[in-house]
Amino acid sequence: MEFEAEIWKYEGPGGWHFVTVPGDIGFQIKAENGFDGPGWGMIKVRATVQGASVETSIFPDKTSGSYLLPLKASLRKAARLAAGDTIRVRLNIIA
């Protein structure tokens, strides 16, 4: 699955950066992988951003009804990404 999304920063403790998976893709993920995964519904994925791939997890977001993809600092620094940037993401579910 591929999509474009804007990076945003959570202003709470830790200051994590995320992208929100678009709703139609989130629905597809839920339909194909179930609605109640382990660990609050988290799903393991390989995320590719600007040619760099990482294994991480997406997790349900009550606000959007979709999923959130956290972007680790090492990935953001390597790709020179910041909050407000729009990026192209490829997600592969890890079975």
N, CA, C and O atoms as CSV, one atom per row, in Angstrom:
chain,resi,resn,atom,element,x,y,z
A,1,MET,N,N,0.831,-1.167,0.000
A,1,MET,CA,C,0.000,0.000,0.000
A,1,MET,C,C,0.882,1.239,0.000
A,1,MET,O,O,1.871,1.308,0.731
A,2,GLU,N,N,0.525,2.201,-0.811
A,2,GLU,CA,C,1.287,3.448,-0.863
A,2,GLU,C,C,0.342,4.634,-0.698
A,2,GLU,O,O,-0.809,4.609,-1.134
A,3,PHE,N,N,0.868,5.668,-0.054
A,3,PHE,CA,C,0.077,6.878,0.148
A,3,PHE,C,C,0.995,8.055,0.435
A,3,PHE,O,O,2.179,7.882,0.726
A,4,GLU,N,N,0.430,9.257,0.349
A,4,GLU,CA,C,1.130,10.466,0.754
A,4,GLU,C,C,0.438,11.028,1.982
A,4,GLU,O,O,-0.788,10.997,2.084
A,5,ALA,N,N,1.226,11.540,2.910
A,5,ALA,CA,C,0.667,12.109,4.136
A,5,ALA,C,C,1.642,13.127,4.707
A,5,ALA,O,O,2.839,13.107,4.418
A,6,GLU,N,N,1.098,14.013,5.522
A,6,GLU,CA,C,1.908,15.046,6.163
A,6,GLU,C,C,2.397,14.560,7.519
A,6,GLU,O,O,1.646,13.957,8.286
A,7,ILE,N,N,3.662,14.829,7.802
A,7,ILE,CA,C,4.237,14.488,9.108
A,7,ILE,C,C,3.725,15.499,10.132
A,7,ILE,O,O,3.706,16.703,9.879
A,8,TRP,N,N,3.312,14.989,11.287
A,8,TRP,CA,C,2.899,15.871,12.376
A,8,TRP,C,C,3.555,15.426,13.669
A,8,TRP,O,O,3.928,14.264,13.827
A,9,LYS,N,N,3.689,16.356,14.579
A,9,LYS,CA,C,4.384,16.099,15.843
A,9,LYS,C,C,3.387,16.100,16.998
A,9,LYS,O,O,2.594,17.027,17.161
A,10,TYR,N,N,3.451,15.039,17.788
A,10,TYR,CA,C,2.657,14.950,19.003
A,10,TYR,C,C,3.303,15.859,20.035
A,10,TYR,O,O,4.494,15.732,20.318
A,11,GLU,N,N,2.539,16.759,20.588
A,11,GLU,CA,C,3.104,17.752,21.502
A,11,GLU,C,C,3.217,17.264,22.944
A,11,GLU,O,O,3.669,18.013,23.810
A,12,GLY,N,N,2.815,16.027,23.215
A,12,GLY,CA,C,2.924,15.484,24.564
A,12,GLY,C,C,4.338,15.005,24.854
A,12,GLY,O,O,5.273,15.304,24.111
A,13,PRO,N,N,4.483,14.254,25.948
A,13,PRO,CA,C,5.795,13.736,26.336
A,13,PRO,C,C,6.451,12.951,25.204
A,13,PRO,O,O,5.812,12.119,24.561
A,14,GLY,N,N,7.706,13.220,24.974
A,14,GLY,CA,C,8.475,12.504,23.960
A,14,GLY,C,C,8.512,13.184,22.608
A,14,GLY,O,O,9.468,12.998,21.854
A,15,GLY,N,N,7.494,13.969,22.282
A,15,GLY,CA,C,7.488,14.693,21.013
A,15,GLY,C,C,7.587,13.806,19.788
A,15,GLY,O,O,8.294,14.148,18.840
A,16,TRP,N,N,6.887,12.656,19.783
A,16,TRP,CA,C,6.933,11.729,18.659
A,16,TRP,C,C,6.389,12.371,17.394
A,16,TRP,O,O,5.533,13.254,17.450
A,17,HIS,N,N,6.897,11.918,16.250
A,17,HIS,CA,C,6.421,12.354,14.942
A,17,HIS,C,C,5.656,11.189,14.297
A,17,HIS,O,O,6.044,10.027,14.419
A,18,PHE,N,N,4.565,11.533,13.612
A,18,PHE,CA,C,3.703,10.522,13.009
A,18,PHE,C,C,3.234,10.960,11.640
A,18,PHE,O,O,3.336,12.131,11.273
A,19,VAL,N,N,2.714,9.990,10.882
A,19,VAL,CA,C,1.825,10.261,9.761
A,19,VAL,C,C,0.570,9.444,10.031
A,19,VAL,O,O,0.624,8.345,10.583
A,20,THR,N,N,-0.558,10.011,9.626
A,20,THR,CA,C,-1.827,9.316,9.751
A,20,THR,C,C,-2.099,8.590,8.441
A,20,THR,O,O,-2.083,9.194,7.369
A,21,VAL,N,N,-2.349,7.290,8.538
A,21,VAL,CA,C,-2.671,6.497,7.355
A,21,VAL,C,C,-4.044,6.961,6.852
A,21,VAL,O,O,-4.983,7.048,7.643
A,22,PRO,N,N,-4.178,7.261,5.552
A,22,PRO,CA,C,-5.476,7.692,5.036
A,22,PRO,C,C,-6.582,6.684,5.365
A,22,PRO,O,O,-6.344,5.478,5.429
A,23,GLY,N,N,-7.784,7.203,5.571
A,23,GLY,CA,C,-8.896,6.375,6.014
A,23,GLY,C,C,-9.203,5.181,5.135
A,23,GLY,O,O,-9.494,4.102,5.651
A,24,ASP,N,N,-9.147,5.342,3.809
A,24,ASP,CA,C,-9.465,4.222,2.921
A,24,ASP,C,C,-8.431,3.103,3.049
A,24,ASP,O,O,-8.777,1.924,2.968
A,25,ILE,N,N,-7.184,3.466,3.245
A,25,ILE,CA,C,-6.139,2.450,3.420
A,25,ILE,C,C,-6.266,1.815,4.802
A,25,ILE,O,O,-6.087,0.606,4.950
A,26,GLY,N,N,-6.574,2.626,5.813
A,26,GLY,CA,C,-6.798,2.085,7.152
A,26,GLY,C,C,-7.930,1.077,7.163
A,26,GLY,O,O,-7.826,0.035,7.811
A,27,PHE,N,N,-9.015,1.375,6.452
A,27,PHE,CA,C,-10.141,0.449,6.375
A,27,PHE,C,C,-9.712,-0.852,5.709
A,27,PHE,O,O,-10.088,-1.935,6.158
A,28,GLN,N,N,-8.925,-0.748,4.639
A,28,GLN,CA,C,-8.430,-1.941,3.951
A,28,GLN,C,C,-7.563,-2.781,4.884
A,28,GLN,O,O,-7.678,-4.006,4.903
A,29,ILE,N,N,-6.697,-2.131,5.657
A,29,ILE,CA,C,-5.837,-2.850,6.604
A,29,ILE,C,C,-6.695,-3.580,7.631
A,29,ILE,O,O,-6.451,-4.751,7.922
A,30,LYS,N,N,-7.700,-2.897,8.182
A,30,LYS,CA,C,-8.588,-3.521,9.167
A,30,LYS,C,C,-9.338,-4.699,8.562
A,30,LYS,O,O,-9.469,-5.745,9.197
A,31,ALA,N,N,-9.827,-4.534,7.344
A,31,ALA,CA,C,-10.592,-5.591,6.683
A,31,ALA,C,C,-9.738,-6.833,6.430
A,31,ALA,O,O,-10.222,-7.959,6.540
A,32,GLU,N,N,-8.473,-6.620,6.093
A,32,GLU,CA,C,-7.590,-7.743,5.759
A,32,GLU,C,C,-6.900,-8.357,6.973
A,32,GLU,O,O,-6.463,-9.507,6.916
A,33,ASN,N,N,-6.795,-7.603,8.075
A,33,ASN,CA,C,-6.003,-8.072,9.218
A,33,ASN,C,C,-6.795,-8.170,10.509
A,33,ASN,O,O,-6.235,-8.519,11.548
A,34,GLY,N,N,-8.060,-7.875,10.465
A,34,GLY,CA,C,-8.873,-7.939,11.673
A,34,GLY,C,C,-8.845,-6.620,12.414
A,34,GLY,O,O,-7.996,-5.763,12.170
A,35,PHE,N,N,-9.786,-6.477,13.317
A,35,PHE,CA,C,-9.955,-5.223,14.032
A,35,PHE,C,C,-9.310,-5.245,15.414
A,35,PHE,O,O,-9.119,-4.187,16.014
A,36,ASP,N,N,-8.975,-6.405,15.927
A,36,ASP,CA,C,-8.459,-6.499,17.290
A,36,ASP,C,C,-7.146,-7.260,17.323
A,36,ASP,O,O,-7.111,-8.424,17.722
A,37,GLY,N,N,-6.069,-6.612,16.905
A,37,GLY,CA,C,-4.759,-7.243,16.950
A,37,GLY,C,C,-4.173,-7.160,18.346
A,37,GLY,O,O,-4.741,-6.510,19.224
A,38,PRO,N,N,-3.044,-7.813,18.555
A,38,PRO,CA,C,-2.391,-7.752,19.874
A,38,PRO,C,C,-1.867,-6.351,20.153
A,38,PRO,O,O,-1.670,-5.562,19.228
A,39,GLY,N,N,-1.638,-6.039,21.432
A,39,GLY,CA,C,-1.024,-4.755,21.795
A,39,GLY,C,C,-1.829,-3.565,21.338
A,39,GLY,O,O,-1.309,-2.713,20.618
A,40,TRP,N,N,-3.074,-3.480,21.731
A,40,TRP,CA,C,-3.968,-2.365,21.384
A,40,TRP,C,C,-4.286,-2.315,19.904
A,40,TRP,O,O,-4.612,-1.249,19.382
A,41,GLY,N,N,-4.199,-3.436,19.220
A,41,GLY,CA,C,-4.520,-3.462,17.804
A,41,GLY,C,C,-3.370,-3.085,16.893
A,41,GLY,O,O,-3.579,-2.824,15.708
A,42,MET,N,N,-2.150,-3.051,17.433
A,42,MET,CA,C,-0.990,-2.703,16.609
A,42,MET,C,C,-0.745,-3.787,15.561
A,42,MET,O,O,-0.998,-4.969,15.789
A,43,ILE,N,N,-0.247,-3.351,14.413
A,43,ILE,CA,C,0.056,-4.265,13.311
A,43,ILE,C,C,1.491,-4.000,12.872
A,43,ILE,O,O,1.868,-2.858,12.609
A,44,LYS,N,N,2.289,-5.066,12.796
A,44,LYS,CA,C,3.685,-4.928,12.368
A,44,LYS,C,C,3.744,-4.650,10.876
A,44,LYS,O,O,3.043,-5.277,10.082
A,45,VAL,N,N,4.601,-3.693,10.509
A,45,VAL,CA,C,4.753,-3.305,9.103
A,45,VAL,C,C,6.214,-3.026,8.782
A,45,VAL,O,O,7.038,-2.794,9.666
A,46,ARG,N,N,6.501,-3.058,7.500
A,46,ARG,CA,C,7.745,-2.499,6.979
A,46,ARG,C,C,7.321,-1.223,6.278
A,46,ARG,O,O,6.512,-1.256,5.351
A,47,ALA,N,N,7.862,-0.106,6.718
A,47,ALA,CA,C,7.536,1.195,6.138
A,47,ALA,C,C,8.741,1.689,5.353
A,47,ALA,O,O,9.864,1.679,5.855
A,48,THR,N,N,8.506,2.116,4.129
A,48,THR,CA,C,9.564,2.664,3.298
A,48,THR,C,C,9.240,4.120,3.006
A,48,THR,O,O,8.175,4.450,2.486
A,49,VAL,N,N,10.192,4.985,3.357
A,49,VAL,CA,C,10.059,6.424,3.161
A,49,VAL,C,C,11.339,6.911,2.501
A,49,VAL,O,O,12.425,6.736,3.053
A,50,GLN,N,N,11.225,7.515,1.338
A,50,GLN,CA,C,12.377,8.047,0.616
A,50,GLN,C,C,13.511,7.038,0.496
A,50,GLN,O,O,14.681,7.378,0.675
A,51,GLY,N,N,13.152,5.793,0.192
A,51,GLY,CA,C,14.145,4.755,-0.033
A,51,GLY,C,C,14.668,4.075,1.215
A,51,GLY,O,O,15.378,3.075,1.114
A,52,ALA,N,N,14.339,4.587,2.385
A,52,ALA,CA,C,14.777,3.966,3.644
A,52,ALA,C,C,13.629,3.144,4.221
A,52,ALA,O,O,12.502,3.627,4.324
A,53,SER,N,N,13.924,1.893,4.597
A,53,SER,CA,C,12.903,1.009,5.162
A,53,SER,C,C,13.190,0.711,6.613
A,53,SER,O,O,14.341,0.546,7.019
A,54,VAL,N,N,12.114,0.644,7.396
A,54,VAL,CA,C,12.211,0.277,8.804
A,54,VAL,C,C,11.071,-0.668,9.150
A,54,VAL,O,O,9.987,-0.592,8.572
A,55,GLU,N,N,11.329,-1.557,10.098
A,55,GLU,CA,C,10.253,-2.381,10.638
A,55,GLU,C,C,9.743,-1.699,11.883
A,55,GLU,O,O,10.517,-1.340,12.771
A,56,THR,N,N,8.433,-1.521,11.947
A,56,THR,CA,C,7.800,-0.832,13.058
A,56,THR,C,C,6.379,-1.346,13.165
A,56,THR,O,O,6.053,-2.381,12.583
A,57,SER,N,N,5.541,-0.656,13.885
A,57,SER,CA,C,4.135,-1.022,13.995
A,57,SER,C,C,3.279,0.213,13.780
A,57,SER,O,O,3.650,1.322,14.164
A,58,ILE,N,N,2.128,0.003,13.158
A,58,ILE,CA,C,1.112,1.044,13.103
A,58,ILE,C,C,0.108,0.716,14.199
A,58,ILE,O,O,-0.056,-0.445,14.571
A,59,PHE,N,N,-0.557,1.735,14.711
A,59,PHE,CA,C,-1.548,1.448,15.739
A,59,PHE,C,C,-2.792,2.291,15.541
A,59,PHE,O,O,-2.736,3.386,14.982
A,60,PRO,N,N,-3.933,1.758,16.015
A,60,PRO,CA,C,-5.212,2.434,15.778
A,60,PRO,C,C,-5.244,3.831,16.384
A,60,PRO,O,O,-4.679,4.093,17.446
A,61,ASP,N,N,-5.928,4.718,15.664
A,61,ASP,CA,C,-6.093,6.096,16.105
A,61,ASP,C,C,-7.586,6.391,16.205
A,61,ASP,O,O,-8.293,6.387,15.197
A,62,LYS,N,N,-8.059,6.644,17.407
A,62,LYS,CA,C,-9.482,6.911,17.604
A,62,LYS,C,C,-9.915,8.204,16.923
A,62,LYS,O,O,-11.048,8.299,16.450
A,63,THR,N,N,-9.045,9.187,16.865
A,63,THR,CA,C,-9.404,10.479,16.278
A,63,THR,C,C,-9.731,10.355,14.795
A,63,THR,O,O,-10.753,10.871,14.342
A,64,SER,N,N,-8.873,9.676,14.033
A,64,SER,CA,C,-9.067,9.566,12.579
A,64,SER,C,C,-9.851,8.322,12.192
A,64,SER,O,O,-10.403,8.252,11.094
A,65,GLY,N,N,-9.905,7.336,13.090
A,65,GLY,CA,C,-10.527,6.062,12.750
A,65,GLY,C,C,-9.633,5.193,11.888
A,65,GLY,O,O,-10.075,4.163,11.378
A,66,SER,N,N,-8.375,5.595,11.717
A,66,SER,CA,C,-7.433,4.857,10.888
A,66,SER,C,C,-6.267,4.388,11.762
A,66,SER,O,O,-6.478,3.920,12.881
A,67,TYR,N,N,-5.044,4.512,11.256
A,67,TYR,CA,C,-3.839,4.110,11.976
A,67,TYR,C,C,-2.826,5.240,11.972
A,67,TYR,O,O,-2.860,6.129,11.121
A,68,LEU,N,N,-1.922,5.186,12.944
A,68,LEU,CA,C,-0.794,6.108,13.014
A,68,LEU,C,C,0.490,5.331,12.766
A,68,LEU,O,O,0.676,4.225,13.272
A,69,LEU,N,N,1.369,5.935,11.977
A,69,LEU,CA,C,2.695,5.379,11.719
A,69,LEU,C,C,3.714,6.284,12.388
A,69,LEU,O,O,3.887,7.428,11.970
A,70,PRO,N,N,4.402,5.786,13.434
A,70,PRO,CA,C,5.439,6.609,14.056
A,70,PRO,C,C,6.682,6.674,13.165
A,70,PRO,O,O,7.046,5.691,12.519
A,71,LEU,N,N,7.321,7.829,13.140
A,71,LEU,CA,C,8.550,8.006,12.363
A,71,LEU,C,C,9.700,8.247,13.322
A,71,LEU,O,O,9.802,9.313,13.929
A,72,LYS,N,N,10.563,7.255,13.454
A,72,LYS,CA,C,11.686,7.348,14.379
A,72,LYS,C,C,12.634,8.475,13.985
A,72,LYS,O,O,12.755,8.828,12.812
A,73,ALA,N,N,13.298,9.028,14.987
A,73,ALA,CA,C,14.229,10.137,14.765
A,73,ALA,C,C,15.320,9.760,13.770
A,73,ALA,O,O,15.705,10.582,12.938
A,74,SER,N,N,15.824,8.527,13.842
A,74,SER,CA,C,16.902,8.114,12.935
A,74,SER,C,C,16.443,8.170,11.477
A,74,SER,O,O,17.209,8.574,10.602
A,75,LEU,N,N,15.209,7.772,11.214
A,75,LEU,CA,C,14.678,7.831,9.860
A,75,LEU,C,C,14.481,9.276,9.421
A,75,LEU,O,O,14.835,9.641,8.300
A,76,ARG,N,N,13.916,10.100,10.303
A,76,ARG,CA,C,13.690,11.509,9.967
A,76,ARG,C,C,15.001,12.225,9.682
A,76,ARG,O,O,15.095,13.010,8.738
A,77,LYS,N,N,16.016,11.951,10.503
A,77,LYS,CA,C,17.311,12.612,10.313
A,77,LYS,C,C,17.981,12.159,9.024
A,77,LYS,O,O,18.524,12.980,8.285
A,78,ALA,N,N,17.946,10.861,8.749
A,78,ALA,CA,C,18.590,10.340,7.537
A,78,ALA,C,C,17.944,10.906,6.279
A,78,ALA,O,O,18.629,11.176,5.292
A,79,ALA,N,N,16.626,11.084,6.313
A,79,ALA,CA,C,15.908,11.578,5.140
A,79,ALA,C,C,15.658,13.085,5.201
A,79,ALA,O,O,15.027,13.650,4.308
A,80,ARG,N,N,16.155,13.728,6.253
A,80,ARG,CA,C,15.976,15.180,6.450
A,80,ARG,C,C,14.501,15.573,6.404
A,80,ARG,O,O,14.088,16.436,5.630
A,81,LEU,N,N,13.727,14.913,7.254
A,81,LEU,CA,C,12.288,15.145,7.328
A,81,LEU,C,C,11.930,15.874,8.607
A,81,LEU,O,O,12.600,15.727,9.629
A,82,ALA,N,N,10.863,16.665,8.541
A,82,ALA,CA,C,10.396,17.413,9.712
A,82,ALA,C,C,8.873,17.509,9.678
A,82,ALA,O,O,8.240,17.264,8.650
A,83,ALA,N,N,8.307,17.868,10.817
A,83,ALA,CA,C,6.864,18.086,10.894
A,83,ALA,C,C,6.457,19.095,9.823
A,83,ALA,O,O,7.133,20.102,9.612
A,84,GLY,N,N,5.348,18.809,9.156
A,84,GLY,CA,C,4.861,19.672,8.088
A,84,GLY,C,C,5.241,19.196,6.696
A,84,GLY,O,O,4.627,19.611,5.713
A,85,ASP,N,N,6.254,18.324,6.596
A,85,ASP,CA,C,6.644,17.771,5.300
A,85,ASP,C,C,5.615,16.732,4.853
A,85,ASP,O,O,5.090,15.975,5.670
A,86,THR,N,N,5.335,16.704,3.558
A,86,THR,CA,C,4.487,15.661,2.991
A,86,THR,C,C,5.401,14.609,2.384
A,86,THR,O,O,6.308,14.923,1.614
A,87,ILE,N,N,5.146,13.354,2.744
A,87,ILE,CA,C,6.013,12.258,2.302
A,87,ILE,C,C,5.187,11.166,1.636
A,87,ILE,O,O,3.980,11.054,1.851
A,88,ARG,N,N,5.860,10.375,0.833
A,88,ARG,CA,C,5.251,9.182,0.228
A,88,ARG,C,C,5.704,7.989,1.056
A,88,ARG,O,O,6.892,7.825,1.336
A,89,VAL,N,N,4.738,7.156,1.444
A,89,VAL,CA,C,5.003,6.010,2.310
A,89,VAL,C,C,4.543,4.744,1.615
A,89,VAL,O,O,3.472,4.716,1.008
A,90,ARG,N,N,5.343,3.700,1.701
A,90,ARG,CA,C,4.933,2.361,1.275
A,90,ARG,C,C,4.869,1.493,2.527
A,90,ARG,O,O,5.839,1.398,3.279
A,91,LEU,N,N,3.718,0.864,2.741
A,91,LEU,CA,C,3.534,-0.028,3.896
A,91,LEU,C,C,3.371,-1.460,3.401
A,91,LEU,O,O,2.602,-1.730,2.479
A,92,ASN,N,N,4.104,-2.365,4.026
A,92,ASN,CA,C,3.930,-3.791,3.803
A,92,ASN,C,C,3.640,-4.410,5.164
A,92,ASN,O,O,4.407,-4.228,6.109
A,93,ILE,N,N,2.539,-5.138,5.263
A,93,ILE,CA,C,2.197,-5.819,6.496
A,93,ILE,C,C,3.152,-6.991,6.669
A,93,ILE,O,O,3.421,-7.722,5.716
A,94,ILE,N,N,3.664,-7.172,7.880
A,94,ILE,CA,C,4.548,-8.287,8.191
A,94,ILE,C,C,3.721,-9.370,8.865
A,94,ILE,O,O,3.138,-9.154,9.928
A,95,ALA,N,N,3.678,-10.512,8.245
A,95,ALA,CA,C,2.868,-11.624,8.784
A,95,ALA,C,C,3.540,-12.293,9.951
A,95,ALA,O,O,2.995,-13.240,10.517
